[in-house]
Amino acid sequence: MKKRLTCMLSLIALSAFAQQPDTTKAKKPWTHSLAGGLNLTQISFNDNWAQGGENALAYAVNLLGKSVNDLPKTNWATSYKFAFGQTKLGGGSIRKADDKIDLETLFTYKFGTYVNPYVAATLKTQFAEGFDYSTNPKTAVSKFLDPGYLTQSAGLGYQPIPQIKTRLGAALREVITSEFVGYSDDPKTAKIEKSKIEGGLESVTEVNWQLQSNLLFTGKVEFFDPFKDLEKVVVRSDNTLAAKISKYVSVNFNVQVIKEPGEKVSQGKTQVKQTLAIGLSYTFL
């Protein structure tokens, strides 16, 4: 398992941070994009404020990037999404509001016009420790690579139009933990499993649609259907509508949906997260 994880991270690092081409040779067709955003909210009251309210402070930082090597017969694309945010209300403690590490590398062989074979690997986890605040005291429920979701797949991709692409293939999905085994343990066995490995079918559909010059919709829906229990489909969806107000100001509306049928922590229930944010945005590359 550690070898698979190391191999996948090495593959991503190689794609994202490939050496610049030697100017004495033909230029390699690497293209890179990198954009970041910062959202801040701050509210405070003095002792004379009579209408009620609580001091509040919140921030969120995100970084989105992509590295692509496009050749006549192959395409190697690596995307990386990072997000982190915290909030503090009144005299309460600082709480995590957003935390995401989402890496994907996809290698496609250009076999035909619309349908092409591919191999892919993804890694999803978080930066910081997460807590359940419904208990007193609060209870830790997650941390970096605990859980970590690693998926390797191979199959066929289909792109009917430039804005939409989808792929379907056989996949191996691993859930790795160290302390919070509720994400990986099988309740049907007496042994406590710190990792879960399942083979199945994976379907991924991505949409990148420029609705207007300043309005962009990006969406991604992932399905994983394990062979051993076809009724327990894992669903992950991440959709964002971004409006560019000015060169450095943007508004983003994001909806995430997660359903993990075999997970103790969420009890297999559908999880939904909605975010509406206005803040600064900057394109680095």
Secondary structure by P-SEA (a helix, b strand, c coil): caaaaaaaaaaaaaaaccccccccccccbbbbbbbbbbbbbbbbbccccccbbbbbbbbbbbbbbbbbbbcccbbbbbbbbbbbbccccccccccccccbbbbbbbbbbccccccccccbbbbbbbcbbbbbcccccbbbcccccccbbbbbbbbbbbbccccbbbbbbbbbbbbbbcccccccccccccccccbbbbbbbbbbbbbbbcccccbbbbbbbbbbbbcccccbbbbbbbbbbbbbcccccbbbbbbbbbbbcccccccccbbbbbbbbbbbbbbcc
